[in-house]
Structure formats: C-alpha cells, structure tokens
Amino acid sequence: MLMQPLKGVSDKVGERIAEAPVSGRKQNQNGGERPVSLKILADYLGLCPATVSVVLNNVPGRSIPAETRERVRAAARKFNYQPSLLARSLRKQRTFTVGVLVPELSDGYHTMVMSGIGDHLMREGYFYFSAHHRHKPDMIEEYPRLLLGRGAEGLITIDTALAHALPVPVVAVAGHRKIAGVTNVVLDHKRAAELSLRHLYQLGHRQIAFMRGQPFSADSDDRWRSIVSVARELGLEIRSDLTIKLEKDLTSPELGYPVVQELLQKRRRFTAIMSFNDIAAIGAIRALRDANLRVPEDVSVIGFDDIQVAAYHNPRLTTIRQPLRDMGETAARILLQRLQGFKDYPEEFAVPPELITRETTAAVNPRTRRR
C-alpha cells in the first residue's frame, strides 16, 4: 500500500536525515553512529515501511511501480541504509545462517570448495560460520553442536567423517557414509580411476607406483577401491612394494616428498607415479628431481584434484580434475533447497571427473624400462 506523506512530516524527517553524517548514519548518545531505520527511511519517502521492505528485499509478486522502486533504492543508497538481519530473523523466525565444517583452512582443495559454497550463500543472502577440526574425532563431534547453538539452520561438511545423523539438514562434500538426513556430493571415483589408469596404460606404463590416501581422508577408501577395480580390468598389477601409504596430515608438498624418497631408496623399478592428490604429486616431482630423474622423460606423474597451482607448476601437472568450486556451489544449493522445504532431495549427487593432460606424463622411455 502506498501512503501519502503528512504535510510537514516528510520535511522534518528529511531534515533529520540530512543532518546525519555523510555515511548516512545518525549519532547515538555515546557519540557513535547508528544506522538509519526502515521507518525513518519510509517516512522520508512518504511510503509505508512494508512497501519499502518489499522493494529492498525483492519480494516477488508485489505490484509496485518501477518509479517507486527506483526512488526507494536511490534513497537507500543515498543514506547507506542497511537492513537489520536481526529484525529479518525475528520476523521470519529464521537465522539465514549455515555452518561449514572443514579439516583445515589452507590453499588447495578445501579453499576451492569453500569458495563455491561462500559465493552461492552470499548471492542468496545467507551468512555462514566455518570451523576447522584437523580430522580430530572429538572436534567433529562437538563442532556441529556449537554451530547449531549459534543459530546455524543447516550444515555443510567438507572431507569430514560424520559418525551419525544430526537434527538439521546436512550436505557432505566428499562424504561417503550413508547417514539419514545427509546428502553426499561425491566425485565418480570409478570414472576417475578409469581416466587416470587408462591414460598411463595407453602411454605404455605397466610398472606404476601408487599412493594411498590417509586413513582419515573421506575419499581414501572409495578412491583406492576404484583404482584396484580398474587395475584388475586392465590387467595391471598393484605391487605392495610400489604402494605408498600416506599418513601425515599435511597440506604442503612435504606430503609426497619423503615417501617418494623412501621408495627410491628401495631401488624398485617403476615408470610412473599415480599420486593421491596434486600437493603430494608436486612433492613427488621434487623428490624425483633431487634423485636426478626427469619428469616425464624418466618417470611420469599424475595428480588428482586440479588445484590452481597445478597449471602453473613446472612442469605443468597432468591431473584428474574435480570441479571443486562447482561441488561447493552444488552443496550450498542443495542445502538451501532443503531449508526451503524441498522434500525430494537426493541422498547422493555424483560429479563427473575430467582428465587434464599437461606436461608430467609421457610415453614410457625405453631406457627407463631397462633401468
């Protein structure tokens, strides 16, 4: 409903706002600044607060002239009006807040997934808290309760081994456990294994060293089962003396450097390394170079994830691409749909991988085969 301004009222309100600082905020009794309220803005425009709220919140289905909408937006910009999230929460009895659980906050896999989550939540007007747990079971158990206590309406977990159902909607990126109320956004690891192993196989590699992921990583078991299955189909032998088991909780190339050093000291013959992730692959390349072995002329290396640095490493890393940003955005979209009442949500959402061929894989060098 449009409301005609009372004579003299709009002018007085305009004077009050005009006297405020340039930022559009009024001084409070302590000398600080407080924002212009929705009611004051509505009085200044000669409109009812409900009309101003409808315009600023883009409420659909309301017939308000375009000229009026532009006047409201112009006044909001002029006086730097900021809507009250608290008032919005109280009015709708919702907090519009999401909790995100992640192992650690560092460059690479987790950051790229987080960026997709954050971008989508920001566009939809949601706020989020994040907490990192370093794969510690007690923190994984405790943090959901803390986030819910701070108003989180739902949770997104990244590479986090949840143990049981939670009282709110949950979407897990790289979650492989079937838990009631949890939607898992996962990569198709069988397809990823086919792409990587067939690539190496077609280049003539038969003696391949494999990296198994850390036991606390959510992807480790599913990825390894897929590798074993595809290797069997291709007739490739997975030798125990060429299998590296990662144990340390690291997010730097140090993850792959010492384990490949140990492998080289055993003097076993291999022509390629299939790494658990890109960070470990970069460490593996450094270890090979320190042993005077060339990549890919002497040993090919293939990574996993396609983090941003993979395309700029020297040599550029051949890898399996997970669409990490898209996976984060997909997780956020599914969670918000569930928060909005969608009942027909998937228990699992599989994401297709892609082989990105760069400079760290090549056909087997005959000299390397004899080495």
Secondary structure by P-SEA (a helix, b strand, c coil): cbbbbccaaaaaaaaaaaaccccccccccccccccccaaaaaaaacccaaaaaaaaaccccccccaaaaaaaaaaaaaacccccaaaaaaaaccccbbbbbbccccccaaaaaaaaaaaaaaaacccbbbbbccccaaaaacaaaaaaaacccbbbbcccccccccccbbbbcccccccccbbbbccaaaaaaaaaaaaaaaacccbbbbbbccccccaaaaaaaaaaaaaaaaccccccccbbbbccccccccccaaaaaaaaaacccccccccccaaaaaaaaaaaaaacccccccbbbbbcccccccccccccccccccaaaaaaaaaaaaaaaaaacccccccbbbbbbbbbbcccccccccccccc
